Amino acid sequence: MPVDHHKKAAEHHENAAKSHRTAAEHHEKGSHEEGKKHSQTAHEHSTKAHESSQQAHHESSKK
């Protein structure tokens, strides 16, 4: 169901934003390795959000 995929995408976007903010905080404090880890997590969530969104749009185009 596309709605479920959109909801998953939104959740991943929210998690990505949180990870980006946390990464920025660590970088500002000079904790670059920790910031890098959170940046990677943000990237993973963004990728999952993109994939979920594509699935939703693909399924809705079948109708």
C-alpha positions in Angstrom: 0.0 0.0 0.0 1.5 3.4 -1.0 0.5 5.1 2.2 2.6 2.7 4.2 5.6 3.4 2.0 5.0 7.1 2.3 4.8 6.8 6.1 8.0 4.8 6.1 9.7 7.4 3.9 8.6 10.2 6.3 9.9 8.3 9.3 13.3 7.8 7.6 13.4 11.5 6.6 12.8 12.4 10.3 15.5 10.0 11.4 17.9 11.4 8.8 17.2 14.9 10.0 17.9 13.9 13.6 21.2 12.3 12.6 22.2 15.3 10.6 21.6 17.6 13.6 23.5 15.2 15.9 26.4 15.1 13.3 26.5 18.9 13.2 26.7 19.1 17.0 29.6 16.7 17.1 31.4 18.5 14.3 31.0 21.8 16.1 32.5 20.3 19.3 35.4 18.9 17.3 34.3 15.3 17.7 34.7 14.5 14.0 34.8 10.7 14.1 31.4 10.7 16.0 30.1 13.3 13.6 31.1 11.1 10.7 29.2 8.1 12.2 26.1 10.2 12.5 26.5 11.5 9.0 26.7 8.0 7.7 23.5 7.1 9.6 21.8 10.1 8.1 22.8 9.0 4.6 21.4 5.5 5.3 18.1 6.9 6.4 17.9 9.2 3.4 18.6 6.3 1.1 15.8 4.2 2.8 13.4 7.2 2.5 14.1 7.5 -1.2 13.6 3.8 -1.7 10.3 3.8 0.2 9.1 6.8 -1.7 9.9 5.2 -5.0 8.0 2.0 -4.0 5.0 4.1 -3.1 5.0 5.9 -6.4 5.6 2.8 -8.3 2.6 1.0 -6.7 0.3 4.0 -7.1 1.2 4.2 -10.9 0.0 0.6 -11.3 -3.6 1.7 -10.5 
